[in-house]
Amino acid sequence: MRGGALPAALLLAALGLALGRASWRTQIWSVIALVGAVATLLQVKFVDGWIEIAFLGCWASTAATAASVYLPRSPGMPACVVLSFNAGLWVSAVVALAGAPPDLIAAFPAILLAFPAAWLTRRRAQIAVRVASSWLIAIAMLVAALPFLSTTPGYLPDHLE
């Protein structure tokens, strides 16, 4: 979970599930905001010491974005664009600090979850989208909490203790 592709893919999957409830126009503007944020922020040189902040931000954003499917109504266009820009920020940071640019190519197809999520929402099967979002929330919270837990025997290799 410390590479660049998997955290980015899970954040984009959460965004795809969240955008599944939005209108097609909102989805288009959100994807434009996401691509624009990633393209702009990949030009920024992130400080190497910020890798823990990047991972924490990525996992917190994954949980928050996935939780947006539980709102009573779909977030409007401004909220979806903000969610997309936020995802673009953390995806760029994680890929720049812990991965390589090809990790973006591996992660970006996860946004396509918006299509099955929209289909399920139109069919009144929102529970499937919520179950997938709950799984993403649980994974994100567990991985985000891992660096803050105390190390126990067997967690680190013996030569580092």
Secondary structure, DSSP 8 states (H G I E B T S, - for coil): --SSHHHHHHHHHHHHHHHTTS-HHHHHHHHHHHHHHHHHHTTS---GGGHHHHHHHHHHHHHHHHHGGGSSS---HHHHHHHHHHHHHHHHHHHHHHS-THHHHHHGGGGGGHHHHHHHHHTT-HHHHHHHHHHHHHHHHHHHHGGGS---BTTB-GGG-
